[in-house]
């Protein structure tokens, strides 16, 4: 069961973001009415001309990566700021939908834990840049 759980979580999170990301382009799901301040925020994102395509494109790409099982840590990193913004939007501007929010945050957190070895370098407080090795020809020429 423990080997199946990351696959189920990855598939669920991938489906959520692939579907809602594609909906941003294809509009196949109805948009529920939103409070005035939330509408102003969404209007500003749309008026920018690039923000909605960037967010929805990121959701589609990350969802597809999760569903494929390839580059899962990269997909989780791409989705992290999107998820933070979704949570902040619902807490500050459009209360509700907490069940789906909890599912998304829970799946992201579980998968980050399941793939924690992939994030070890990112979480290293004393990380240093890699020192470039001189090209073999330059090393011989200097000797």
N, C-alpha and C positions, 0 to 999 in steps of 0.2 A: 504493500500500500504506500509506503513512504517514497518509493521510486515513482509511483504514479501521480502523487500529489503535485509535484512541480509541473508536470505536463498538463494536468487539469487546470491548475492556476494560470499557467502561461497561455493556454488556449482560451480560457475565459477572458483574461485581460486583453489578449490579442483581438478577440472577437468584439469586445466592447469598443475598443479604439478604432478598429477597422470600420465597423458599422457607423459609429458616430462621426468618424473622420470623413467617410464617403458621403454621409448625409450632409455634411457641410458643403459639398460640391453638387450633389445630385438632388437634394431636398426631397427624399422619399418618406421621411418621418415628419409628422406635423409638429410645428413648434408651439409649445404651450404659451399662453400669455405670460408676460413677465412684468414685475413691478416697474414703475417709472424710472427709478434710478438704474435698474438693471438694463432697461431698454436704452437709456442714454449711453451707458457703458458699451453695450453691444453696437449701438449706432456709431460710436467713436471708433471702435475696432473696424467696423465695415468701412467707415469714411476714410480710414488710412489707406485703403486700397491694397495693402499687402498683408496685414496682420491675420485676417481670417484665413487666407490661403496658406500662410506660413504655419499657423496652428493646426489647421485641418490636414495639411500635407504631412506635418510631423506625426500627427495621430495615425494617418494611413500607413506611412512608412514604418513606424514603430509597431503598429498592430500587425502588419505583414511580417516583420522580423520575428515577433513573438510567435505568430502562427507557424512560421517556417522552422522555428527552433534554432535559427542562426543569428549570431550576434545579439543574443538575449541581453547581456549586460549593457550593450550600447543602447538597445531599445529601452531598457529601464532608465538609463540616464537621460535619454531624450524625453521620456514621459514624466520624469520627476517634476520639472517646473510646470508642465501642463497641469498635472494633478494638483500641485500647490495652488495654482490659479483657479482651478475648478472649485476646490474647497473654499478658498477665500471668497470667490464670487458668491457661492451659496450661503456662506456664513454672513457676509456683509450686505449683499444686494438682493439676493433671491432665495430667502429661506425655504427649505424643503428639499426633498430628494435625498434625504440623509441615508436611506437604505443603500441606494446605488453608490453614494459617496463612500460609505463604510466598506462596501464590497471592493471598490476601486483601490482605496487606500490600503485595505487589508491585503489584497492580492499583490499590490506593488511592494509592500513591506515584506510579505512572505517571500516573494521572489528575490528581493534584494538580499534577504537572509539566506535563501537557498543557494544563491550565486555569490555569497560573500567572499569567497576566495578570489573572485575576479576583481573585487574592489579593494583588495589589500593595499595595492600601491597608491590608490587615490586617498586612502585613509591613513597613510604613513605620515606622521607629523614632521619627520626629518627627511623627507624625500629630497633627492638631489638630481639635477639633470645628468643625463648620461654623457660621459666624456667621449668625444669622437676619437676614434682611432685614426691615425694618419694612414693615408692610402699606401698600399705595399710599395709602389714605385717611389713615393716620397720618402718612405722610411729607408729604403736602400740607398737613395741618392744622398740622404743626410749622413749615412754611415761612412 
